[in-house]
Amino acid sequence: MSTSSFQPTRPIAYGRQHITPEDVQAVTETLYSDYLTQGPKVAEFEQQFAAYVGAKYAVAVANGTAALHLCALALGVQPGQRVITTPITFSASANCVRYCGGEVHFVDINPATALIDLQAVRRLLESHPKGHFHGLIPVDFAGLPVNLEAARQLCDEFGLWMIEDSCHAPGGFFTDSQGQEQRCGNGQFADLAIFSFHPVKHIATGEGGMITTNRPDLYEHLLRLRTHGITKDPAQMTRNDGGWYMEMQELGYNYRMPDMLCALGISQLRRADEGLLRRRELAARYDAAFAEMPRVTPLAGAPGHAYHLYVIQMPDRKGLYDALRERQIFAQVHYIPVHTMPYYQDLGWQPGDFPLAEAYYAHCLSIPLFPSLTDEEQQYVIDCIREVVGG
């Protein structure tokens, strides 16, 4: 057992939602209102979130996976079209292409960051005729933003659209070639960006997601797609039989986000920057502690890192994982490389295809990091890791 005098009263998970009385009040007020869904809180959340990330438009949806699916539909992914993404992500980043019948092509990672290697993307694109690939889905993994300016240059050169999977990075940013901070999801480089509001994310609504864009054509299309392909806009309808009339103009889905969850999102968004600051403080303390433990290697950080996850790598990942669980610390692994999943192996991918991603997976572990993690709890985590690995 740990030599620390502190002992947790409940398991310390790698991530945890933080619900305040203000959050509860916001949801309660909406429950007593006239609208539980398709009401004013949806548009309010969309407008406030778009302003937060610096985008022109935002569309609230049922979850991050629904967001990815709608993006692929709006961009017209067709059977047989080829889309590039990273193997180190949650499977939904790839699955959205498969939902539309497209083909997923993976590219290996930069081992220092676990982000997709844009130079490797270039090599793949140059090895095929222009037009062979149709899209790119970079992932802001763990909260570290991809350099979307460089990704956009690749997409423009080879004729690709781009979806930024920024589920891990609301509030994160990278610095462009002009020295300007570019917030994740601001629409300056990606055609579309997506976010998740799962309980372990920066903004927690239970389930929920958001799509942001600066393109009005995609915005209008997404509004129809999330509601069965239906429009009530007279300017878009072929006829108008009366005030009740609506038209289903294409095959869409019920991917709406209800008002009570949007109310929770609005309340959580008010303290998003506060939570982001706390995540960065915790990460800095981990950085300092692990600088003294040679066997523990954190992923590279950056000023604009949003720190959804704090990932370390070490030789005996399984041993540390098990030892931490014995000490009531519930670490997690992010992620099992998507190409090694049985579904994708059935499509022809094999272990060994992306050695850097697989080497990362063999040694990675996400340790507790969330705004309500106390200093005592974090020190306990550090002490337990030191006890297990030495240093």
Order of alpha helices (4+ residues) and beta strands (2+ residues): beta-alpha-alpha-beta-alpha-beta-alpha-beta-alpha-beta-alpha-beta-beta-beta-beta-beta-alpha-beta-beta-alpha-alpha-beta-beta-alpha-beta-alpha-alpha-beta-alpha
